[in-house]
Amino acid sequence: MSNGHIVIAGYFLVAYIAPMVANLAFADDIVRTYRLYPLSVECILVLGAVYLFFFFLSATKVPLAPALDAALLRPFIERLGRIYTRWRMAIALALLPVGTASFLAGQTSYRYSATAISETDYLSGGLLLAVIVVNVVITVDFVYRMFVSREAATAGSGRRFLENMLLALFLVISANGILSLFEALIALLWSLRPAILDRLLFAPRKPSLVQRGMIATGSAAVLLVVLIVAWYYGTLIKISSSSGGDASLLDWDVLSALGGGTDAVSIASIFYYLVERGSIFYYSLLFTVAAPSVELSYDAVSAIVFPLQTLWFRVDYLLGGPFQMAKPEVGSIAQLNYQLLTAGVVRSREGSAPGLIGSFNYVLAFPLNLLCCAAYLRWLANRIDDLLKQHRGRMLSPLGVLLLITFLQAFFQSPFDFLLVIDDAVIYVALLLGVSLAQREPRTQTEPFAPLPPRGAPRVETA
């Protein structure tokens, strides 16, 4: 089984199987913020059918589309990479004051603000857009160094170490939520000790019992520490936005309110909260299987209309508003999913990605939803294998699988929202696809296109 298939299997485990078990086990203890539909046989069959179709398509290797030859794109991508590497230190030094200015201006909570970027002035909106785009580029940089490059883990001293640290610090101060802060802290830890993190991300070929114990202990320690810090400060960003105040990063009252104490009851309540927040893909699957198609389309012809409307609005905004397009009430499938699933107060600018199966259920009818989702999973597994091409012979560890799923979460959340085009997630996906294309091996020239021998020369037979 390739690393790509392992990541897909890990996604099914983390996004659907584990939440299913946890919600069944702790159904009476979880405080619901999302509508929970009952688990049905149909839901289990849909989940199993998608994975079986994916497994079948991967095993048969039937081409689903013409293969893309990266020969024309590779020189361009590699040149961009060389230019970025040459100016990496200057970029890192320039970004810290920019990120600090954005942080002090309170722009890290823009995702939870009632004011959209299009409603702000050009100066603050331009600064925020610049920070968002640069944040995407730097995150892709760390994905490349942690998971793609084989040599990056051994080149972490001197100039490269300083570059990594400065860029990771920029990601930390520009984080806009729990997930982005989690990724930033992982990048910071990798920058501090790349060789150690590399041993945790990739399992040894024949690990001994002691090695397995050390990897498991180290992985658990890294996840626990980073998750606690990311959860606290990420939630603090959201609280400071919703309350309209400036919460101190070391506010003990806020820490007590978030944690609720350190007794067994408080720890259990935090655990139930994390289970509920991590089950949105599972809840979306239950809902999209049970709900009628009219409800899924939200009275539109199709749910795919919503990202297309937002694309048209953003193009009009960037052109100066010649068409006077009004901002759509529902701007994406993720926002539609949030509004349909949220049990409490619905905020106008928030969204909850439905996950892969939920996304295809929103847009396509049976059986196209299952077949197209499986085909997308196969395509994604192949792209992951391209990304990890330099690590032939190495398998991702459980921590590596979990972290790679986290850094590739844009591919797993709501693929039809790629139609937004003008979006940070689309830029992120495009850059990662460029990196994967650059890792592909050049095609060898086939016999029909080989030069013909001169007339009269002896023919050479090939095996």
N, C-alpha and C positions, 0 to 999 in steps of 0.2 A: 504494500500500500504506500503510495507516494505521500509527501508532506501535504500536498493540496487536498487529497482525500481525507487525511487525518484532520485537517482544519475544518473541512465541511462536516465530518462526523462530530468534531468538538462543538461546532455551532449548533447542531441538532441537540446535543446533550445539554449545552448551557442555555440555549434559548427556549427549548420546549420540554425535554424530558425532565431535567432537574426542577424547573418551575412547576411542572405538572405534579410531581411527587410532593414537593414542598407545599403547594396549595391544598392538596388532598390531606396531607398530614396536619397542617396547621390552619385549616379552614375557619375554625371558630376563634382564632386568636389574631388574625390579620385584620387591621383596620383598613377598610376598602376606600380608595380614592378613584378606582375604576370600576365600571360595571362588570360583574363576573357572570358569564354564562356557564351553564352546567357542562361538564365534560360528557361528550356523547361518543357513541361507537363510530359515527360518521367522522368525527374529528380525528380519532385515532387512525381510521382508515386513510384519511387524507394525508396525515403525517407519514404513515408508512408507505403510501403509494408514491409520494414525492421522492422519498429516499430510495425506494426500489427502482423507480424510473432513472434517477440519477446514477445509481449503481450499474444499471443495465446499459445506459448510454456510455458510461465510462469504460465498461468492460468490452463493449463491441467496437468502440472507437469509430463509430459511424460519423463522417464529417457532416456537421450541421450547417456549415457555411464555408465559402471559399477561404482558404488559408491566406492570411495577410503576410506578405513578404516585407520584413522590416528593413531590407537593404537600403531603401531610399531614406527612411527616417532615422536609421541608426547613426549616420555621421552627424546629422543635425542635433540629435539628442546628446551624443557624446561631446560635441563641441559646447553645447550649453553647460554640460556637467563640468568640463574643464574650465570654462569661464567662471562658473560659480565657485569652484574650488580655489581658483587663483585669488578671487576677491572675498573669500570666506571670512578672513580675519577682519577686513575692513567692514564687511556687512555686520559682523557680530558686534564690533565696537560702536557702530552707528545705531544699532537697534536698541541697545539698552536704554539710552535716554528717551527714544521714541516710545518704547514700551512703558517706561516709568511715567512719562507724561500722560499716556492713555490711562494708566492705572490711577494716577492722581485725579484725573478728570472723571473717574467713576465709569469709564466706558466698558469695563470688564463685565458689567451686569446688563449689557445691552439686550441680551436674549430675553431677559425677564422684564424689560422696561415697557411701559405702555406706549412709548414713542418710537416709531419706526425710523430707520436710518433715512428714508426718503423725506421724513418730516423734520429733520434737523438742519442746521445751517451748513453751508458748504465746508467750512473749516473743520468743525468737529466731525461731520460726516466723512470728509476726506481722510482725516486722521484715523478714524475707526476702520474705514475700508482698507486703508494701507496696512494697519496692524493685522486685520483679519487675513489678508492675502499673504503677508509675510509669515504669519503664524502657520499657514498651510504649507508654505514652502519649507520652513524649518522642520516641521513635523515629518514631511516626506524625507528630508535629509536624514533625520534620525532613524526612520524606518529603513532607509538604505544602509546605514552604518550598523544597525543592530541585526537586521535579518538578511540583507542582500549581500553585502560585501564580506568576503571571507577574511580579508586582511585588516579591516577596521578595528577589530578587537585587539590586535597586536600593535597598532599604531596610535596608542593613546598617550603619548608623552610629548613634552615640549610644546611646540606651537599648536599641534593638533589638540592636545589636552585643553589648552586655553580657549581655543575656538569652541570646542564642545561645551565647556563650562559656561561660556558667555551666552551661547545660543540656547542652552538648556535653561539658564536663568531668565532669558527673555520669554521662553514658553511659560515659565512659572508665573511671572508677573503679568503676563497677558492672558492667562487662563480665564475662561468665562463660565466655568461650571465644574461639576464633579468629574466628568469624564475627561475634559481637556486638562484639568489639573492632575488627574491620575496619570495621563500620558506624559505630561511635563515632568512629573516626579520620577517616573521610570527613566526618562531620557537623562535626568540629572544623575540618578544612581548609575546608569550606564557610563556616563561621562566620567564619574569618579573612579569606577573600577570596571572598565570594559571587559577585561579578560575574565573576571569572576562572573559577571552577568552573562557572558557568552557561554560559560560552562553550565549555567542554570537554564539558558534558553534552548540549548541543544544537548540532547542526551548522548553519553558515550556509547560506542558501538556495543560493547559487552560490559555493562556496568556490574560491579560487584555489589554485594549486599550493603557494604559500608558506603560505597558511592551513592547508591540509591537512597540510603538514609540521609546522607549529607545533602543531596539535591532536594529531597522532599522537605527537609528542615529549612534549608536556605530559601526555597521557593515560598514556603508558608510564611516565613519571617518577612520577606520582601513584600508579599501581597498584603499581609496584615498591617504593617506599618504604613505603606503607601496608601492603602484603602482608607485607613482611619484618618490620616492627614488630609487626603483628597475629599473625603466625605465632610469633614468638619469645615474646612475653608471653602469648599465648593458650595455647601449649604449656606455658609455665611454670606457669600456673594449674592445668593438668591434672596436671603432675608433682608440684606441691606437695600436691595432693589425694591422689594415689595413694601418695606416699611418707609422707604423714602429717606432713611437716615444713614448715618455713617457709623457702622459697627466696627469696633476695634478688633484687630486680628487676634488679640490676646484677651478678649473680653471674657472674664470668668463666668459672668452671668449668662452670656450666650452659650458658652461651653456647657454649663450646667443645664440650660434649657434644651440644648440639642441632645446631650447625653442622658439627661434625666437622672443622673446618679450612676453609681457603680455597683449597685446591688443586683441580685439575680433577676429581679423583675424588670429593671431598667435595661439590662443587657439583652434580655429576651425580647423586649419591645423594639430595640434597635434591630435585632435579628429579623423580626417579623416585618419591620419597615423595609429592610433591604430585600427581603424575599418579594414583597409586593412591588417595589420599584424595579426589580430585575425580572419581572414576569410580564412585561408589557407585550412582548412578542407572542407569548402564550395566550394572554387575554385577547389579543387581536385575532389570533387563530380561532379561538372559540367563538368570537363574535362574528367573524366573516363567514364561518361555516354555518352558523345558526340564523343570521339575519337575512331577510329577503333582499333581492337585488335592488329594489327600489330604494331601500334604506341605505344600501352601500353606495349608491350613486348620488345620494343626497339631492334627489329631484333633478339631477343633470342627465344628459344623454349617457355619459360615462364619467367615472371618477377621474379619468385621464384629462378631462377638461380643466381641472383646477390648476395643475402646474402649468398648462399651456396659457391660461389666462394670466397667471402671474408673470410668465415670461414676456407676454405682450405688454403688460403694465411696466415692467422694468425697462424694456427696450424704449418705450415711450418716454419714461422718466429720464433715461440717459440722453435721449435726443432733444430734451428740453420741453417735453409735453405737447407736441403738436397735435396729438389726437385726443388729449384731455381724458386719458383712460383713468377710470376710478379704480382704487385699490380693491382687489377681490376680497370678499368677506372670508372665503376659505381659499388659502393660497397654495396648498399642497395636499398630497395624500396623507402626509404625516399630520398636518393640521386637521384634516377631515377626521382622521382616526382619533385624534385627541378629543375633538368636539363630540364625537359619537360615543366614546367610551368613558369620558370623565363623569364621575358620579356627583362631584361637588361643583364649586364655582368654576365656570369656564372662562379662561382669560383669552383675550382676542389674539395674542401673538404667540401663544405657546403651541407646541405640537408634540406628538408621541408617535415615533415611527412604528409601523405595524409589523416590521420584519418581512422576510422574503415571501413566505407562504401567504401571509395576510395581504401583502401588496398585490400579488398576482390574483388573489381572490377578489380584491376590490375592482380590478380592471377587467379581468377575463372570466368567462363563464366556463363551467365544466364541459369537457375535460381539458380545454386549452390551458386553464390555470395550472393544472398539475404538470402537464407536459412542458410548458414553457418555463415553469419554475425549475424543473429538473434540468432542462437544457441550460438555463442560466447558471445553475450550480456547477454543471460540468465545465462550462466556460470559465467560471471563477476558479475552480480547482486547477485548471490548466494555467491560468494567469499566476496563481500562487506558486505553482511549480516553476514557472519562468522566473519569478522573483527569487526563488531559492536555488537557482541553477548552480551557483558557486558552491553550494553546500552539499554536493553529491556525496552520498555515503553517510551523511549526518541526518538524524531524525530529530524533529522538534520534541522537546520535553513537554510534559503537561503544562508547565508554566509558559513555555514558548508558544504553545498552541493558544492558550488563553490570552496572552499579551498580543499575539499576532491578530487574533479575532478582534481585540479591542482597537488596535491601530488600523485595521481594515474595516471598522464598523460602518463606514460610509457605503461599502458594497453590500452590507447585510440589512440595512435599515429600510430603505424604500427606493428601489432602483428606478421606478417610474418618475420619481421626483428629479432624476437627472435631466428631465425635460425643462427644468427651470433654467438650465444653461448658465445664467449669470448668478452663480451661487458658489459659496466657498467649498461645499461638498463636491460639486462638479469639478472645480479646479483641482481639488485633492485627488479625486479619482483619475482625472486626466494625467496628472503628474505621475501617479503610481503606474498607470498603464504605460506611460513613456518609459519608466524605469524597467518595467517587465519586458517591453519590446527590445530595449537595449541589451538585455541578458540573453536573448535568443541567439542560438548559433546560426551563423550565415548558412543559407542553403547551398548545397554543393551543386555544381552545374551538371545537369543530366546529359546523357549521351546524345539525344537528338539535337542539342544545342552546341555540342562540341564541334570544333573546327574540323572540316573534312581534310583527309590527307591528300597530298598532291597526286595527280593522275599518274598511274604507273607505280606508285609506291606500294610496298606490301601491306596488306591489311593486318592489323593486330586484333586478335580476338580477345574480348574481355569476359571474365567469368560472370 
